[in-house]
């Protein structure tokens, strides 16, 4: 006698596993989406599209940066690899946006080149310190870094969409100095690569990954 499999009992299990697998891919998909927004913004600049086109690009870039981490923790896939992929994506994304800014607001950038140089130098210092100390890419994700991300969104919207003057870049440089100084201090205070450390004062939570 041939036994017919009880498909009714198995299908929900497979559906749950499939749904769980799909959810686990959402965070990395959001990070990759942000990675692709950078080149897309550059194409928009080359095509000389209206400045307002950068508003949804910048907003979506920031939202993806926020929710990839939120969903990764919710779905328990917040691995060190994903955190470092997120941090590396941020650098690539903002380098593309900086190139777009050069195309759209070249005169403003020429007047504030020194502030941009300091800002980029602090970013590079974070990477160098982490690579020298631990041989890995930084992934601290401090509260100040999150605040810095919101400042970047506001500043870039002001510059790219509303053609704001150079004081916006100087303000961003100041926030970058404070934020990256804390990140560097955290790396010197750790014995293992810091991942998701809220601040230099959160000593009890300083854990390596």
Buried (B, 14 or more C-beta within 10 A) or exposed (E): EEEEEEEEEEEEEEEEEEEEEEBBEBBBEBBBBBBEBBEBBBEBBEEEEEBEBBBEBBEBBBBBBEBBBEBBEEBEBBBBEBBBBBBBBBBEBBBBBBBBBBBBBEEBBEEBEEBBEBBBEBBEBBBEBBEEBBEBBBBBBBEBBBEBBEBBBBBBBBBBBEEBBBEBBBBBBEBBBEBBBBBBEBBEEBEEBBBBBBBBEEEEEBBEB
